[in-house]
Amino acid sequence: MLSDGSILQSNLGSSLRRWRVLNRVKQQALARDLGVSQTKVSRWESGLAQPEGADLLKVLKLLRARPETAADRALLHLVEQAAAPVHLVCDLTHRLLAMSPARAREWHVPVSEFLNRPLWRFATDSIRSMECQLADRGWYEPSGPDIRYRTERAEFPEMTIPESWIRISRLPLSDGSFARLVREDPQDGRA
């Protein structure tokens, strides 16, 4: 989970609704599975309320990216074979799903140390700032745009984040969850 739950929760309702619609699950059935009322699910989806405590953990478990189909596994494979420094994370939890060999060379520990673990603790100030702006930039819309921003260099014992332009793309997975493709964008600095 993100260390800043407010960022995560501010867009949880729309993600929950999308998951439910894509998986053809009625609010009442989801409410029963989560052990809450249908009214509570409706309020979460509309943004009038946010899940908390055990309810939040259940919703996060439901919505986190699980690349399980052949198409999703092919996406992971493409990232793992990419020549450029790229990585793929769960859009909701920032858990690492896959990374390219070029990205792995920037990091100082084996890929296995990061897989299925959140990377949020390595976020630079500019990454955190951009995360707060995603909703305003249309990131969570059905066909949201790629987002491009500049990040500062950061040194961690586990990795180096180079000063660079970053481009992120939100990719839907087969189960209705989303992954985020993170890559350097060497273009000429246009925003």
C-alpha positions in Angstrom: 0.0 0.0 0.0 1.2 3.5 -0.5 2.6 5.4 2.4 0.1 8.2 1.6 -3.2 6.4 1.8 -5.1 9.6 0.7 -3.6 9.4 -2.8 -4.5 5.8 -3.1 -8.0 6.2 -1.7 -8.9 9.3 -3.7 -9.2 7.1 -6.8 -10.3 3.8 -5.3 -14.0 4.2 -6.0 -13.6 4.6 -9.7 -11.2 1.6 -9.8 -13.6 -0.5 -7.8 -16.5 0.4 -10.1 -14.4 -0.4 -13.2 -13.4 -3.8 -11.8 -16.9 -4.7 -10.9 -18.3 -3.7 -14.4 -15.5 -5.5 -16.3 -16.1 -8.6 -14.2 -19.9 -8.4 -14.4 -20.4 -8.3 -10.7 -23.4 -6.5 -9.2 -22.9 -4.2 -6.2 -25.0 -6.5 -4.0 -22.8 -9.6 -4.9 -19.6 -7.6 -4.3 -20.9 -6.3 -1.0 -21.8 -9.9 0.1 -18.3 -11.1 -0.8 -16.6 -8.2 1.1 -18.9 -8.6 4.1 -20.4 -5.1 3.8 -23.7 -3.5 2.8 -24.5 -2.7 -0.8 -25.0 0.9 0.3 -21.4 1.0 1.5 -20.1 -0.3 -1.9 -22.2 2.3 -3.6 -20.8 5.1 -1.4 -17.2 3.9 -2.1 -17.8 3.9 -5.8 -19.3 7.3 -5.8 -16.5 8.8 -3.7 -18.9 9.7 -0.9 -17.0 7.4 1.5 -13.7 5.5 1.6 -13.0 2.0 2.8 -11.0 1.8 6.0 -9.2 -0.8 8.0 -10.1 -4.3 7.2 -12.5 -3.2 4.4 -9.6 -1.3 2.7 -7.4 -4.3 2.8 -10.1 -6.5 1.2 -10.6 -3.9 -1.6 -6.9 -3.6 -2.2 -6.5 -7.3 -2.4 -9.4 -7.4 -4.9 -8.0 -4.6 -7.1 -4.3 -5.2 -7.1 -2.8 -6.2 -10.4 -2.6 -9.9 -11.0 -1.3 -10.6 -14.4 -2.6 -14.2 -14.8 -3.8 -14.6 -18.4 -1.7 -15.4 -21.4 -2.1 -11.8 -22.6 -1.0 -10.4 -19.3 2.0 -12.8 -19.1 3.0 -11.7 -22.6 3.1 -8.1 -21.4 5.4 -9.1 -18.5 7.6 -11.0 -21.0 7.8 -7.9 -23.3 8.9 -5.8 -20.4 11.4 -8.4 -19.2 12.9 -8.5 -22.8 12.9 -4.8 -23.5 16.3 -3.2 -24.4 15.3 0.1 -22.8 15.2 0.7 -19.0 11.5 0.1 -18.2 9.5 -1.5 -15.4 5.9 -2.4 -14.8 4.2 -1.9 -11.5 0.7 -2.4 -10.2 -1.0 1.0 -10.7 -2.8 0.8 -7.3 -0.1 -0.6 -5.0 3.2 0.2 -6.9 4.2 -3.5 -6.5 6.9 -4.4 -9.1 5.5 -6.8 -11.7 8.4 -6.9 -14.2 11.6 -5.0 -15.2 13.9 -4.9 -18.2 17.6 -5.9 -18.0 18.6 -2.3 -18.6 16.5 -1.2 -15.6 17.9 -4.0 -13.5 21.4 -2.6 -14.2 20.4 0.7 -12.5 19.5 -1.2 -9.4 22.1 -2.6 -7.0 20.3 -5.7 -5.8 18.8 -8.7 -7.7 15.4 -8.3 -9.3 14.1 -11.0 -7.0 14.5 -8.6 -4.1 12.0 -6.2 -5.7 9.4 -8.5 -7.4 5.9 -8.2 -5.9 7.1 -5.6 -3.5 5.9 -1.9 -3.5 8.5 0.6 -4.9 6.8 3.6 -3.3 9.5 4.0 -0.7 11.9 4.9 -3.5 9.7 7.7 -4.9 11.5 11.0 -5.3 9.8 14.3 -4.4 8.9 14.8 -8.1 7.4 11.3 -8.3 5.3 12.0 -5.2 4.2 15.3 -6.5 3.2 13.8 -9.9 1.3 11.1 -8.1 -0.9 13.8 -6.5 -1.6 15.3 -9.9 -2.6 12.2 -11.7 -6.4 12.6 -11.2 -6.3 16.2 -12.4 -4.4 15.1 -15.5 -7.0 12.5 -16.5 -5.0 9.4 -15.5 -8.0 7.6 -14.1 -10.2 8.3 -17.1 -11.1 5.3 -19.3 -8.6 6.3 -22.0 -6.3 8.4 -19.8 -3.2 10.0 -21.4 0.4 9.1 -20.9 2.0 11.3 -18.3 5.4 12.8 -18.8 7.4 14.5 -16.0 11.0 15.2 -14.9 12.5 13.5 -11.9 15.6 14.3 -10.0 18.5 11.9 -9.4 18.2 9.9 -6.2 20.7 7.4 -4.7 19.4 4.6 -2.5 21.4 1.6 -1.3 19.2 -0.6 -3.5 19.0 1.6 -6.7 19.9 4.7 -8.5 17.2 6.8 -10.0 18.8 9.0 -12.7 17.8 12.5 -13.4 15.5 12.1 -16.4 12.2 12.6 -18.2 9.8 9.8 -17.3 6.8 8.7 -19.2 4.2 6.5 -17.5 1.3 4.7 -19.3 -1.7 3.0 -17.6 -2.4 -0.4 -19.1 -5.5 -2.4 -18.3 -5.0 -6.1 -17.4 -7.5 -8.8 -18.2 -9.0 -8.9 -14.7 -9.9 -5.2 -14.7 -6.9 -4.0 -12.7 -4.2 -1.7 -14.1 -0.5 -1.8 -14.5 1.8 1.2 -15.0 4.6 1.1 -17.5 7.4 3.4 -16.4 10.1 4.3 -18.9 12.6 7.1 -19.5 11.5 9.5 -22.2 14.6 10.8 -24.0 12.5 13.3 -26.1 13.5 17.0 -26.2 11.8 18.2 -23.1 8.3 18.9 -24.3 5.7 18.6 -21.5 
